[in-house]
Amino acid sequence: MLGFTPADYSAILLSVKVALVATVMSLPFGFAVAYLMTFRKFRGRVALDVIVNLPLTLPPVVVGYLLLLLLGQQGWIGKMILQPLGIRIIFTWKAAVIATAVVGFPLMVRSIRTGMETIDARLVQASRTLGAGWLDTVMTVILPLSLKGIIAGSVLMFARGLGEFGATIIVAGNIPGVTQTIPLAIYEYVSSPRGDVMAMALCGVSITISVGVLIFHEWLAGQMIRTD
């Protein structure tokens, strides 16, 4: 296919893998944070909102550098927790997952919050009045009625993860066959002589995957509307 090398195929598969794992890993936390910010009033709510949305305003390279300081061998988590356990994160595909999760997390939370904010508060109150516990209310009322927001947030984060570059190259590096994703492979081709053709080919693959994800999202949203 267009003369792709094994490293190119690896980059394509790794991009999908990283975006998918980051999305799945972030989903429970995204739902929990969105729930807190929508249905709970507590001190520090504004601070939580700022922290969650901060990656949207920071350059991805800054996010990557902060993660490097945190998870590296001399970082607080890296030195105090990861090293004693023999766990290595930096310059592995796991680092790319973490970087992707951090950068895309605000998009997921915003979409889920949007879904939760459309829920009629009287339904939640009625559930509690009828004797449902907190967990029952979340699982039987809030979760089903937030499903569109959850799907939208997951799709947005997955699509964002496919294009993550700045934070990933800092914490995971650009190692072909190991941590190189589509954006990193494109960067390498653009930086090399006569690499324009392959860079364009990988751009086409990235566009195709993204369009496919968005079409799936629209189809799924249409299916949900018809079943309402």
Summary of the structure (lengths in Angstrom):
residues: 228
radius of gyration: 20.1
end to end distance: 42.5
largest distance: 69.4
contacts: 731
relative contact order: 0.16
helix: 78%
strand: 0%
